[in-house]
Amino acid sequence: MKIVIIEDERDLGVLMRNFLVRQLNIKTPEAAIKVVASLIEGLDCIREMSPDWIFIDNNLPDGKGINAIRQIKEVYTDRKMKVVMMSAMTNLKEEAFRNGADYFLDKPISFVEVKNIFTNPDTLSAL
């Protein structure tokens, strides 16, 4: 499983990475999970890695994650890539889903909710 985390709060990105490594029992985290702090870096990682999962923050230094979701979903139609929008702005939830997000996580992030995404039988059957 490959994951890209696009989050400009570096500590949160690292916390998520470490949680996912433990939760998903990832043996080679350096190759499987990338944490980047901008949309440009994120889109580059997505192109290079072709990840299964993308966690994307909304407020990034070079743009809005919510606007990138549609672009990601349109460009990578051949992949069963799951996109998780993360934001403290809960009013963006409907728009995120309209743009193609598969999940929405409210900030501050609850790692119980992150775990629930990966333990949901529908999620696992889609991988």
N, C-alpha and C positions, 0 to 999 in steps of 0.2 A: 504494500500500500504506500502511495506517495501523497504527501500533503504539503501545500503551500499556505503559510500564514502571513497575511499582509496586514501588519499592525505597527503603527509608528510609536506606540508605547512599548519600548524595547523589553522592559521587565515583564509585561503581560505576554508578549510574544514568546519569550523564553519560558515563562511559567506554563503556557499552553503546550509548547513543544515538549517540555519535560513530562507534563501530565499525559500527553498522547503517547509518548514513548513507553511509559509505564503501563498505561491502560491498554494499549494495543499490542504490547509485548514486541516492540520493534527492535530488531537485532542490530540494524545498521542505520541509526538515526541520522548520521551525517548525509547519507544518500537519500533517505526517505522523507525527511522533513526539513523544509527551508523556511526561515523566518526573515522577512524583508520589511522595510519601513516605508516604502512608497509604491504608488501604482506602477510606475515605470519598471521598478525592480520586480514587482509582482508579476506583471505581464511577461517580462523576460523569463522569469522562473517557470511560469505556466507553459510558455512556448518550449523551453528546454526540457522540463520534467514530464509534461503531460500528466499532471497529478490526478488522483482519484477524488481528492477533497481540496477545496479552497476555503479558507476562513478569511473573510475580508472585512476590515473596519470601514466605517463610512468616512470619517474626517481624516484624510491623509494629506500630507504636505503638498502633494501635487495634484489633488483632485478628490472627487467624491467616489467612494467605493460603490455606492448605489448605482451610479451611472455606468460603472465598468461591468456590472453583472450582465446586463443585456449583451454587451460586446463580447464578453467571455462565452456566453451561451450560444451566440450566433456564430462565432468563429470556430468553436469546438463542438459542432453538432454530432460528430462521429464518436465522441467520448461520452461515457456515463459519469461525467464529472459532477460532483455535488458541490454546491456553493452555499456557504453559511455566512450570512450577513451578521455583523456584530455592531451594535450601536446603543448608546444611551438614549437615543431619540426614538422612543417606541412608536411615535406617529409615522415613522418610515416603514413600519412592518408591512403594511399592505402594498406599498410601492415596491418594496424589495421583492415580494412574491410576484407581483405583476412583471417585474424585470427579469424574473427567472430564478430567484433565490429558492433553494430547497428547504432551508431552515433559517430562523432568525433567533439570535441570542441577544438578550438584553444585557447591557452593561450596567453595573459591574457584572462580569461573567461569573456564572455559577458553574463550577466544574461538575456538579451533579447533572446539570442540563447537558453539558458536553458529553458526559458519559451516557446519558439517555439517548442521545443521537446515535451513538455507536452500538447501543444494546437493543435498539428498536429492530424487530425482525424485518420490517419493510426496508430499513436501511441496509441491513446485511445482505438481503436477497438481491439488492440492486447492485452490489459490488461485484 
